[in-house]
Amino acid sequence: MPSTPLVSIIMPVFNGEQYIARAIDSVLQQTYKQLELIIVDDGSTDGTATMVKKYQASDKRVKYIKNKKNSKQWFSRNVGLAAATGDYIAWQDADDMADKTRIAKQLDFLQKNKAYDLVASDMMVINQDDKKISIVRGGTASPQDSWLHRQRLFCPSLMFKKNILLSLAPPYCRPLPIGEDIDLLYRLREQKHQCGIIHQSLYHYRRAGGQTTGFHFLSLLYGELVRYSSYSRQNLARDLLHFHNDELLAARDLPSAFIPFLREKKLQHVHKVFINRFVIGQYYSLLKTPLVFINNLPLLGRFYITLLHHQPVRFIIASVMAVPRQLLRLVYCRLTQQRFFVD
């Protein structure tokens, strides 16, 4: 490598004692040694702090910060970014793991390919016993990608140059409970920072019971809001998504957050894309995770009212036409063991 810069790896955690030791080991055992691991404890009440402090005592590269109260991942990532002293930043979630060559290969890519400011990788999906479930291959990272496409970069695998954050208005990660990393990625790419991808499974993503960040109705809605926000910044020269005093945009606020987008006449040609995803997503959630659907019925009711008020024709047509087609597609995907997703 041309040089040995410091890499800061930011790891938010909340009640992560089950897996965090494996996550920390996968960082400290990297072939690239010039790194710091910043662990931001978001108010854990289990044995997380005790475990992290043992590592801190034995390896000076481990830095531990504890939030005064549980403030969600977006806040913890900002805390970690503020504390980072490295020239490069990498994410890692506290229940995931990294290939031992991850940092070396991503850093080497960025140093040799000067046109790129960020780099992601493919990922290996693992179970609770660290056994391989599948390999997920990342898609193109071209800045010409349409905002309408599904996000095909796995954000926790990102490494980026720290100095590109200066092109953004703080907070770097905005107050979203889901999708704050995708939002950051969109905003960086709007500033013409190009993102590369290494087609090797350098990041190991754990899929275990009890996770809340897998695909379901709410993650789809937050993803759409991030996409709409990016689209409005690029095509309307203003952001229709507003945060008030860095307050968390909670699920109960989602129907109201979408109203400025639904009112904007210049977005008529993309409204049907969102409404189709909304309709398909709720039925997918009903079939795939019925408890998620039931728990979100009050939110769904508010969304029905919002859409019927602002986009009645599109909403009714989508409900009548899109749902049967996607339900048939879901059945076909299950019979053929293909992955079903809302595209």
Number of C-alpha atoms within 10 A of each C-alpha: 11 7 8 12 13 17 26 25 24 26 26 26 25 21 17 21 20 13 18 22 17 16 19 23 14 18 24 18 13 17 14 18 15 15 23 22 25 23 27 27 27 21 18 18 12 13 12 20 22 11 14 19 14 11 18 16 11 9 13 10 17 21 20 17 16 17 15 9 10 14 16 19 25 21 25 25 24 19 20 24 21 10 15 21 15 19 14 23 24 27 21 26 23 25 23 23 25 25 18 18 16 24 24 17 18 23 25 14 19 20 16 11 11 9 12 18 23 27 23 25 27 22 24 22 20 19 15 14 9 16 12 14 13 12 15 17 18 19 15 14 18 12 15 8 11 11 16 14 9 15 20 13 23 20 21 20 24 22 27 23 19 19 12 14 16 10 13 14 9 10 13 22 24 21 22 22 19 23 24 22 21 19 22 19 19 21 23 21 18 16 11 13 19 17 23 24 23 16 14 18 20 22 24 27 27 23 17 12 8 7 8 11 12 11 15 19 23 24 18 20 22 21 18 22 21 22 21 23 22 23 22 18 15 13 11 13 10 12 16 20 17 11 13 8 7 12 10 17 18 12 17 14 12 17 18 12 17 20 16 14 22 19 13 13 10 13 16 13 8 14 19 17 15 19 21 20 21 23 20 24 24 24 20 23 18 16 14 14 15 14 12 17 22 13 10 16 13 11 17 18 11 16 18 14 13 17 19 14 13 15 17 14 12 16 21 15 14 20 15 11 11 16 20 14 11 19 15 11 14 19 12 13 14 12 9 9 9 10 8 14 15 13 11
